Every structure is written in C-alpha cells, then in structure tokens.
C-alpha cells in the first residue's frame, strides 16, 4: 500500500513540475486547445514547444509583445516555411545526433516529386512534412498511432492520392489505395497486421518519394524479392528490359494491385505478348505443367507421410526426406523467372527421386507390418492349438487318475 502512495505522490509531483514549466508559457495560456494536441507529441516530450516553429516570445504575458518585432513570430507557416522550419532541426547533425535520427530528410525531400513541385514550380498543393507527420500531434514512427507508422502509412498517402480532384490536377490516378488494399501486400498489412509487408514508402521512398521508372521497377522489387530478381537477370526477358520493351516485374505481376503468386499467370500474362501458337508461349505452358506437377506430388507425398504417422509408423526419416523435396520445390519458384525448362526439370527430377524413396520406405514398412501380422496370427493359432492339446492331455490324465483312485478303493 505504501508503494502505491509513493507512486501517486511521485506522479503528482512530476505533473505539478511539468505544469509549472508550461505555466509560464503564454502560448499555452491562450491556445490551451492546441496544447492538448501538442502535449503528447514527440516534440513536447523533448521540451520543444510552440515558439520553436511559430516564433514569438512565450515569456511575454502581453499578446502584442509576445508577437512583436524581433520575436521571429510567423504565425501559421506556409508550406515552404514548414519545410524549412522542420529542416532547421532535422538536417542539423549536432541537434539530431543525440536522437539517432537521420539528417538527410530535407535533402531527400528536395529531390522528390513533392519537393521539386514546391520549390521549382511553387505548387503548394503538394505534400510537405506536416501533411504526412501531422502538425502539433507529431508522434514517433514506431508509435502505432503515428500517421507514418507502417500500418497507417498507406492511408496517410491516400489522403492526397485518393483525392480524385487533386490527383486529376496532376494527371495521376486516384484509385491506387483501393488497388493496394486488395493486393497481396495490402492484405498482408491490413488483414494480417504484417508491418514488414511492402507499403508506399517501401517502393517509392519516403522523404525522397519518386515513382520508380521503367527500368528501376525491378531494382525496387528486388530489394525484397532478391532471388527472383537474380534469376530474372539470367532470363531472355532481361535483354528486352534494357531496350525498354518489357517492364521487368510489372509486365507480369502489375504494380499496386499485385496478386498472390499463381500458376494462372502463365495463361494470363504470357498472352499479352505471345500468341498461343508461339514457341515462347508453349515453353511457358511446359514450365507451368512441371510446376503444377511438382506442387501436386509434394502435396500427395505430404499426405502419405502424415497417414503413415497416424497408422503408428515412425516417420522421422521420411519427414527429413520430405523436407528435402519441399526445398527443391521452393527452389523452383524463383528459378522459374529464368524461364529455362531444363533447369526446372532437373530440380523436379531430384524431388521425384526423394519422393520415390519416401514411398518405397513407407511401402516397405507397411509390407513388414503385414508379414508381422501374418506371423502373429500363425503364432496365436499355434498357441491356441497347444492350449487345446494341453487341455486335452490334462483331461486324459485326470480321468486316468480318477480311475486309479476308484480301483484302489
């Protein structure tokens, strides 16, 4: 109980001290409603208050003196001022080094489409720091309530990029968020809560946001899909990508509305460029069939091993072999981007050999069990015969013994 009292006293004292510190701030005295937004922010927690961004002298009680000449008062900063004000601290190494925060955000922003539109064209419709991070209520990126937390970022981008009127003025689509939400990445983020899934910034960048160019798409996707990227560079498609005739990942998988990997792509994507009668299309169909066959056989073999375990067999060796098969089938997934049938066939044959071993092993165990059961039946029959024979002999001897007893009387 004493501990609880001590905690209450400590918190009260801390709150009193904090209130005293803010109590002398004339900004808060007038703008108490805005202070409610500021007090939980990352800035206020570090003692960074109103005048750091808005200027003015918070020590003055008189409103005119607080906003007077020489106080640097700017009131509500415009977009360019916002960028500069944030940059004053966030590009200062000596200031940000203490927090372990990068100091190149302003430099990156100036290279982005947003920054160039603002600084070179004077377009104030574009996003600056406050449009993404918020104004008074700026939170750390790691805070789940932050507007730029990975799980919230697509919705933050959609405030502008989902605005049809605004996007029309830039000649951009406004349905990107809806497409992303229904993509494999969007479902992983919103439905499964997987914050490692690709979001807007993963592909476009954050402060230096730019749409990946025709040739850069593969490099962007390749940051996560490393093996697929490496295999693609060995394919026939890689050479036509260099000639700007084929957009690496997007041509087959699309961009914002990427769907889960499906074997159906060989029917849907290939026909965009190849006729069904062409050699290239037929090769794609051959690759599709061997991938289907590998997946189907892996699934069937997994079921065989599972059933053997249910039947009571020790299946450790078969499970180890099954894991090797699974590895071979998984290797086929990125390798298919190379579009070389013989290499896929080689992996398939390796998995087929292991599957054959698994089936032979389980069949051997089942046959062994069958003969053991036969042997057990024979043994029980032999035991039954012996029991019957012994019982008959016992009865015979008992009768002889009874007869001797009677004759002895």
N, C-alpha and C positions, 0 to 999 in steps of 0.2 A: 504494500500500500504506500509506503514511504517513497518507493521508486516512482510510482505513478505521480505523486505530488511533486517530486523533484522535476519530472519531465514536464508537467504542466507549468511549473514556475519558470523553467528554462525557456519553453516555447513562448510564454507570455513576455518574458524579458527580451527575447530575440525580436518578437513582434513589436514591442514598445520601442526598442532601439531603432528598428527599421522605420517605424512610423515617425520617430523623431528626425531621422535623417531626411525623409521625404517631406516632413512637416515644414521645413524651411524652403521648399521649392514652390515658388509662386505659380509655376506652370500647372502643378497638380492641384493647387488651391482652386484654380479656375476651371481646369479641364479634368475634373475628377472622373467623368465618364470615360475619357480616353485612358486615364491611368489604370482603369480596370482591365483594359486591353494590354497595356504595357507591362504591368507588374509581374505577369507570369512568363514574360518573354526571355529569350536567351540574353538579350542586351541588358535588361534591368537586373538580371542575376549577377552581371559583371559590373554593376554600378554605372551603366551607360544610360543616361536619361535624355529627356526631350531636347535640351539645348544642343546636344551633340549633332543632331540632324537639322533641327529647326532654327538654331541660333538663339539669340536673346540672352537675357541675364536673369536666371531663375532666382537670384538672391534679392532682386528688387520687388518690393511689395506693390509699387505703383505700376500699373499696366503700361503707361506711356514710357516710363523709364526702362521697364523690362524689355520693351521693343524698340527703344531709342537708337539713335545713330551710334555707331561704334560697337553695338552688341552683336552684329552679324545676323540679325533677325531676317529670316526669309519666309517665314510662314509655311505655306504648303509648297514644297519644291516641285518644279515641273519634272518631266521625265529625264531630261538631260542632267538636271541638278541632282536628281535621285541617283542616277548612275555615278556621278562624280562624288556625291556625299558618301555613298556606300564604298566606293573605290578608295576614298581618302584613308580609310582604316584597312579595308580588306586587301589593298595592294601594298600596304606598308609592312615590310618584313619584321621590323622591330616591334610593331604592335601585335601582329598576328602570330609571331613565332611562339609566344607564350601559350597560345591555344592549340598549336599544332595544325593550324589551318593554312591551306594553300593561298598563295598571294598572286596567282596569275589569272584569277577570275575576270578582272577588269580587262586585261589584255586579251583574254579569250573572247569576251563579250564583243569587243571592238572588231573581231574578225568574223563574228556570226552574222547571219542574215538580219537578225534583230538589230544588232549594233550598227551595221552599215546603213540600214534604212533610217535609223535615228540620226546618226552622225553625218552621213553623206547626203541624205535626201531630206532630212528634217521631218521625217514621218513620225508623228507622235502616237500613232495607233499601235506601234509595235510594243512588245513586252520589254520591261526593264526589271531590275531586281525585285521591286515591290510587287509586281504583278504575279510573280511566282512564289516568293518567300513570304509575302504579306507585308503589312505596314508596321503597325505597333505590336502585333502579336507574333513576331518572328520567333520560330522555335528551332531547336537543333534538328538537323536532318535525321538523326537517329530516333527522334521522338515520333511515335506512331500518329500523333495528332498534327504533325507538321505537314504543310501543304506539299512539301517536296520529299516526304518520306516515300520510298519506292512504291508502297501500296496505294499512295494517294496521287503520285505524280501524273499519271495519265489523265485523271480528272482535272488536275490543275491546268495541264496543257489544253484540255478540251474547252476550258472557259473561253479561250480565244479561237482555237482551231475547230471548235464545234459551233462557232457563231457564223451562221450562213452569210449574213450580211457583211460581216467583217472579212471573212475569207474570200467572198466574191470580189471585194475591192482589191485583193492581192492576186486574184486569179487562181486561188487554191481551193481544193475540195474541203467540205465541212463534215464529211462522214467518216473521217479517219478514226475517231474514237469508237464509233459503232463497229467498224470493221475490226479494230484491235480487240475490243471487248469480246468478240466472238471467235477470236483466233486462238491458236494453241497457247500462245504466250499470255494473252489476256485471261483465258480461263485458268491458267496456272496461277496467275497473280490474284485474280478476284475470287475464284471459287476454291482454290486450294490454299491460298494465302502464302504462296511461294514467292517471297520477295527477291529471290535470285533470278526470277524469270525476266526476260528482256522487256524493258519498258521504253518509253520515248527516248530518254536520255542515253540508254544503252546503245542505241543505233545512231541517233542524231547528235549526241553530245549534250551537255547542259549549258554552261555559260557560252561556249563556242558553238552553239547549235547551228548545224547546216544539214540539209538533206544530202545523203550520200549520192555521189554522182554515179553515172552509168557504170564506170569501172570500179568505183570504190565499194559497191554493194557487197561484193564477195569478201573484201577485207573486213567489212563491218560484221557480216555474219560469221566470218572465220574467227573472230575473237572468242566466240563460244563454241562454234562447230569446227574445231581445229582439224580433226581427221577428215571430215567431209571436204573441207577446203583443200587440204593437201592432195586428196585423191582426185578432186576435180581438176587441179592444175596439170594432172597427167592425162586428162581426157581429150578427146577430139574437140569438145566444146571450148576448151581453154583458148585455143588458137583463134576461134572466131570471136571470142570475147574481146580479144585485143584489137580486133577490127571493128568494134562497136556494133556487131551484128547480133550479139547474144548477151543478155544481161545476167550473167552468172546465176545466182540463186533465184532472183525474181522471176526469170522467164518460166521456171517450172513451179516454184513454190509461192509466188506472189510476194507482197511485202507486208502491209499492215494486217491483212487477213490470212496469214499463214495458218494452214490447217494441219492437224496431226499427220505424220508421215503415213502414206497409204500406197499400197501396191497399185491402186487405181490410177495413180499419176502416169503410169506407162500407157494408159489408154487416153487420159485426158490431156496431158501436157505435150506428149510427142506429136500428136496430130496437128498441133499449132504450126509446126514447121515441116513435118514429114507426112507424106501420103501413106495410107495403109499398105500400099503395094511396094513401097521403097525398102531397100535393104536395111537402112538405118532403123526404120520402124519395126521390121521383122526381128532385128537384133534386140531391140528394146523388149519385144514380146518374149523372146527366148530368155532374156535376163529376168523378166517378170515371172516366168514359169519356174525357173530354178529357185528364185527367192521364195515363191509360194510353196514349192516342194520342200525346201529346207525348213520353213516355218511349220508346215503341216507335220513333217516327220518328227521334228523336235517336240511338238505338242503331243503326238501319239506316243512317243517314247517316254515322255514325262508321265503320261497316264499309265503306261505299262509298269514303270518303276514304282509308282505310287500304289498300284494294285498289288504288286508283289510284296510291298511293305505291309499292306492291310492283311495279306494272306499269312503273314508271320515270318517271312524270309528276312534274313539280314541283308540289307541292300547298300551298305556303305560303299562297296566297290563300284556298284552300278551308279550310285549318285555322283561319285567322283568322275566317272566316265561321262555322265550326263552333263556335268558342268563343263567338260571339255567340248562337248557338242554345242552347248549354249554359247560358249566363247567363239566357236567357229561361225555360228550363225550371226552373232553380233558383229563379227569382223566383216561379214558380207554387207552390212548396212552402209558404212561409209565407203566400202570398196566399190559399190555399185555406181558411185559417181564417176568412177574411172571408165565405165561403160566397156569393159573388156570381159567378154563372156568366159573365156578360158580361165581367167584368174578366179572368177566366182565359182566356176565348175570345179576347180582344184580344191577350194575350201569346202564346197559341198561334198566332194568325194571323201575328204578327210573326215567330215562329220558322219558320213554314211558308214565308214569303216567302224567308227566308235559305236554307232547305233547297232550295227550288226553284232559287235562284241557284247553289248548290253543285252540284246535279245537272246543271243546264244547262251549267255551266262544265266539269265532267268529261266530259259527253257531247260537248261541243264539242271538247275535247282528244282524245277517242277518235276522233271523226269526222275531225279534222285528221290524226291519225296514220294512219287508214285510207287517206285520199287520198294521204298522203305515201308510204305503202307501195305504192299503185297506181302512183303516179308513178315510184317507184323500180323497180318491175317493168318498166314501159314503158322506162325508161332502160336497164336491163340488157338488155332484148330488143334495143333499138336498138344498144347497144354490141356485142352478140353478132352481129347482122346485119352491122355494119360490120367486125367482125373477120373474119367469114366472107368478106365481099366483098373485103376487102384481101388475105386469104389466097389467094382465087381469082385475083385480079389479079396477085399475086406469082407464082403458079404459071404463069400465062399468059405473063408477061414472061420468066420463067426458061426456058420452053420455046422462045420466040422467040430468046432469047439463045443457047441451046444449038444451035438450028437454024442460026443465022448462023455460029457457030463451025465447024460441020461443013461448011457450004457454002464457007467460006473456006479450008478445007484442000484 
